[in-house]
């Protein structure tokens, strides 16, 4: 059998998702049985004979602004009042929050919060060089900010500069040893370099220290799937959905679970 290539899924979240500044409160959760197994079990497996369909790694688009649909068969009880549109030849002004924040920082670059927010927005807009520049300034203003260091590492990772990225993740862990987000980012970066054992050990440590670390469960799922251990991958991703149903990791996990469950049923 030819196993699924899950590393692009892992890298996609690191490069495209905006890194959260903090993790939410930990939720108590037991360690699943698969985590007690020898970590050598996640080494790449033999190639299967059948390849399951590709799984999308991109988080689903935000639909929170969508207008609720009217109930089928329901009739409108009142005619909505007409609203005056903009004058002819004019269009409503669109506020560019990125441009506004750039203007604020250009006038005063001594505020950490503004630099940090701008750096995160640059990552979100794939302006990685600008993100590195701004977040570097932010870390100089507040060297003990693990959130800024993790985001700076994420920007370097997205640029393909894994060594620099891992250095910033490790700095964040020196400051906040129990930071599960920093552990997850470091583990994903190491895994992408085929440093599987070190990555798996970090993920297990993250779960042991903070059982609600959904990002650790997500990346363990990636490792299991990449190794062809699909049932354990499904179990890890279901844990992600339970712990953080609205996260981008959960959205990707749901898609992957749907694909793998159908594939496993055929075996």
Secondary structure as the mmCIF struct_conf table of DSSP 4:
data_model
#
loop_
_struct_conf.conf_type_id
_struct_conf.id
_struct_conf.beg_label_comp_id
_struct_conf.beg_label_asym_id
_struct_conf.beg_label_seq_id
_struct_conf.end_label_comp_id
_struct_conf.end_label_asym_id
_struct_conf.end_label_seq_id
HELX_LH_PP_P HELX_LH_PP_P1 UNK A 2 UNK A 4
HELX_RH_AL_P HELX_RH_AL_P1 UNK A 7 UNK A 16
BEND BEND1 UNK A 17 UNK A 17
HELX_LH_PP_P HELX_LH_PP_P2 UNK A 18 UNK A 20
BEND BEND2 UNK A 21 UNK A 22
HELX_LH_PP_P HELX_LH_PP_P3 UNK A 30 UNK A 32
HELX_RH_3T_P HELX_RH_3T_P1 UNK A 33 UNK A 36
BEND BEND3 UNK A 37 UNK A 37
HELX_RH_3T_P HELX_RH_3T_P2 UNK A 39 UNK A 42
BEND BEND4 UNK A 43 UNK A 43
HELX_LH_PP_P HELX_LH_PP_P4 UNK A 44 UNK A 48
BEND BEND5 UNK A 49 UNK A 50
HELX_LH_PP_P HELX_LH_PP_P5 UNK A 51 UNK A 54
BEND BEND6 UNK A 58 UNK A 58
HELX_LH_PP_P HELX_LH_PP_P6 UNK A 59 UNK A 62
TURN_TY1_P TURN_TY1_P1 UNK A 64 UNK A 65
HELX_LH_PP_P HELX_LH_PP_P7 UNK A 66 UNK A 71
TURN_TY1_P TURN_TY1_P2 UNK A 72 UNK A 73
BEND BEND7 UNK A 77 UNK A 78
HELX_LH_PP_P HELX_LH_PP_P8 UNK A 79 UNK A 82
HELX_LH_PP_P HELX_LH_PP_P9 UNK A 86 UNK A 87
TURN_TY1_P TURN_TY1_P3 UNK A 88 UNK A 89
HELX_RH_AL_P HELX_RH_AL_P2 UNK A 97 UNK A 107
TURN_TY1_P TURN_TY1_P4 UNK A 109 UNK A 110
HELX_RH_AL_P HELX_RH_AL_P3 UNK A 112 UNK A 124
TURN_TY1_P TURN_TY1_P5 UNK A 125 UNK A 126
HELX_RH_AL_P HELX_RH_AL_P4 UNK A 128 UNK A 141
TURN_TY1_P TURN_TY1_P6 UNK A 143 UNK A 144
HELX_RH_AL_P HELX_RH_AL_P5 UNK A 146 UNK A 158
TURN_TY1_P TURN_TY1_P7 UNK A 159 UNK A 160
HELX_RH_AL_P HELX_RH_AL_P6 UNK A 162 UNK A 175
TURN_TY1_P TURN_TY1_P8 UNK A 177 UNK A 178
HELX_RH_AL_P HELX_RH_AL_P7 UNK A 180 UNK A 192
TURN_TY1_P TURN_TY1_P9 UNK A 193 UNK A 194
HELX_RH_AL_P HELX_RH_AL_P8 UNK A 196 UNK A 209
TURN_TY1_P TURN_TY1_P10 UNK A 211 UNK A 212
HELX_RH_AL_P HELX_RH_AL_P9 UNK A 214 UNK A 226
TURN_TY1_P TURN_TY1_P11 UNK A 227 UNK A 228
HELX_RH_AL_P HELX_RH_AL_P10 UNK A 230 UNK A 243
TURN_TY1_P TURN_TY1_P12 UNK A 245 UNK A 246
BEND BEND8 UNK A 247 UNK A 247
HELX_RH_AL_P HELX_RH_AL_P11 UNK A 248 UNK A 265
TURN_TY1_P TURN_TY1_P13 UNK A 266 UNK A 266
#
